[in-house]
Amino acid sequence: MIELIIAQDREGGRHGFVAKGHANYACREEDDIICAAVTALAAQAIGAVQDLTDVAMTYWTEPGDIGLRLTERKTESAAELEKVDLLLAALEIGCRQIELSYNTDAAKYVEVRVEESAT
């Protein structure tokens, strides 16, 4: 199962994410449409934050592990943090739609959670 964890501050502002694991939806990993969809959404979020904001960030992409975190969040402008929040909200919405479309009582392929994080 893929776990997508969105990090947010106490005020509800999203500032990072990590997606770990494999959905195991298909017999062969390279044919897994759920893994491909979540990875595409996560990669798009990373690219959007990188290209559409001026925030300092770090990201990683490894098989079964992709994520992003802001490195200078406390010194970023409110306007830039709002952009990041919006872009990560789009990631959350897209992955929740996958969660609703593919998870069943018998099989859970993706789980989306939002967790409070100070960093």
C-alpha positions in Angstrom: 0.0 0.0 0.0 1.1 3.5 -0.7 1.0 5.9 2.2 0.8 9.6 1.3 1.4 11.8 4.3 0.9 15.6 3.8 2.6 17.7 6.5 0.8 20.8 7.7 1.3 23.3 10.4 -1.1 24.2 13.2 -2.8 26.8 11.1 -3.5 24.2 8.4 -0.9 25.3 5.9 0.6 22.4 3.9 4.4 22.4 3.7 5.6 19.0 2.6 4.7 15.4 1.8 6.1 11.9 1.6 4.6 9.0 -0.4 6.0 5.6 0.5 5.4 2.0 -0.5 3.9 0.3 -3.5 0.2 -0.3 -4.3 0.6 -3.9 -5.5 -2.4 -3.4 -7.7 -0.9 -5.2 -10.7 0.9 -8.4 -10.9 4.0 -6.7 -12.2 5.3 -3.5 -10.5 5.9 -1.7 -13.8 2.2 -2.2 -14.8 0.8 -0.8 -11.6 -1.4 2.1 -12.6 -2.0 3.2 -9.0 1.7 3.5 -8.3 2.1 5.4 -11.6 -0.7 7.7 -10.9 0.4 8.6 -7.4 4.0 9.0 -8.6 2.9 11.3 -11.5 0.9 13.5 -9.1 3.8 13.7 -6.6 6.3 14.5 -9.3 4.0 17.2 -10.7 3.7 18.7 -7.2 7.4 18.8 -6.8 7.9 20.4 -10.3 5.1 22.9 -9.6 6.6 24.0 -6.2 10.0 24.2 -7.8 8.9 26.2 -10.9 6.0 28.3 -9.6 7.3 29.4 -6.2 10.4 31.0 -4.8 10.7 28.8 -1.7 13.7 26.9 -0.6 13.0 23.2 -0.8 14.5 19.7 -1.0 12.9 16.7 -2.7 13.8 13.1 -3.3 12.6 10.4 -5.8 13.5 6.8 -5.1 11.6 3.7 -6.0 8.8 3.5 -3.4 9.7 6.8 -1.8 9.1 10.3 -3.1 8.7 13.5 -1.2 9.3 17.2 -0.7 9.9 19.5 2.3 10.5 23.1 2.7 14.0 23.9 4.1 13.5 27.6 5.1 9.8 27.6 5.9 10.0 30.0 8.8 11.6 32.7 6.7 9.4 32.3 3.6 6.8 35.0 2.7 3.1 34.3 3.4 2.3 34.6 -0.3 4.9 31.9 -1.3 3.6 29.6 1.5 0.1 30.1 0.2 1.2 28.9 -3.2 2.8 25.8 -1.8 -0.3 25.1 0.3 -2.4 25.3 -2.9 -0.1 23.1 -4.9 0.0 20.5 -2.2 -3.8 20.7 -1.8 -4.0 19.7 -5.5 -1.8 16.7 -4.7 -4.0 15.7 -1.8 -7.2 16.0 -3.8 -5.8 13.9 -6.7 -4.6 11.2 -4.4 -7.8 11.1 -2.4 -9.7 10.6 -5.7 -7.5 7.6 -6.5 -8.1 6.4 -2.9 -11.8 6.6 -3.4 -11.8 5.1 -6.9 -9.6 2.0 -6.2 -9.7 1.1 -2.5 -12.3 -1.5 -1.6 -13.2 -3.3 1.6 -11.1 -6.2 0.5 -8.0 -4.3 -0.7 -6.5 -1.0 0.2 -4.0 0.4 -2.3 -3.4 4.0 -1.2 -4.0 5.9 2.0 -3.9 9.7 2.3 -3.3 11.3 5.7 -2.6 14.8 6.8 -0.4 15.1 9.9 0.6 18.2 11.9 4.3 18.9 11.7 6.2 21.8 13.0 9.1 21.4 10.5 
